[in-house]
Amino acid sequence: MAKKSTEVRWIIILCGIVFVGILVWSSFRQTQVTYEVCIDFNGRSHCATASGATEAEAERSAKDIDCTLVTNGRDELMRCNDVEPTSIRRIK
């Protein structure tokens, strides 16, 4: 009985190590590219930096940050999301 208990314990420890490894790997994978995006909307401007797994994700995240900070309310936020950024710069 003691031998089976030890085997189960090692299997649980091994699964835990694999799980933590997958978490660390996926965390690093999500931030492969970084972009700075600047938005001008209704006379207000802002530049934000964001990271993502792809260029599109990083650009979209930075634009979302910009629009959130330069708008007041949901209607303006939706209009801001349709505005083209004034500049997009890859940082990493």
N, C-alpha and C positions, 0 to 999 in steps of 0.2 A: 504494500500500500504506500509506503514512504517513497518508493522509487517512482511510482506513477505521479504522485504529488509533485515531486521534483521536476519531472518531465513537463508537466502542465505549467509549472511556474516558469520554466525556461521558454516555453512557447509563448506565454503571455509577455515576458520581457522582450523577446525577439520581435513580436508583433508591435509592441510599444515603440521600440527603436525604429522599426520600419515606418511606422505612422509619423513619428517626429521627423524623420528624414524626408518623407514626402511633403510635409508641411513646410519645411525649410526650403526645399527645392522649388515648390510652387510659389512661395513668397518671393524668391529671387527672380523667378521667371516672369512675374507680373510687372516688374519694373525694369524692363530691358531698355526702353527708350524714354527720353525726357524732352519735352517741348515747352517753349515759352510762347504763349499766344496773347496778343493784345487786341482789345475790342474798343471801338468808339460807338457809344449809343446815347442818343439824346443829349449830346454835349458832355457826357461823362465818359471817361476812359479808364481802363485798367489793364494791367498785364499780369498774367498768372502763369505759374510753372506747374506742370503735372507729369507724372510718369505712367507708363502703361506697357502692356505686353507687345502692342503693335503701335505704329505711328498714328493710326486713326483713333485708337483708344486714348492715347496721350493727348492728342490735339483736342478731342471732344471733352475730356476731363478738364483741361485748362480753360476751354471756352465756357464750360458750365460754371466754373469758378468765377470767371470774369462776369458773365451775365448775372449771376446771383448777386454780385457785389455792386453792379451799376444799375440795377432795376429796382423798382418799387412795385411789388405785386405780381400776380401770376400772369396777367395780360401782357405787361411789359417784358416779363421773362420769356414768354412764348415768342414775342416779336424779336427780342434780342437773339434768340437761338437761330433765327433765320438770317441774321446779319452776317456778312462775310467778315472775318477778322482783318484788322488793318495790317498785322504782321504775324508771321509764324516763323519761329527759329528753333532748330534742333539744337539741344544742349548736349545730350549724351546719346 
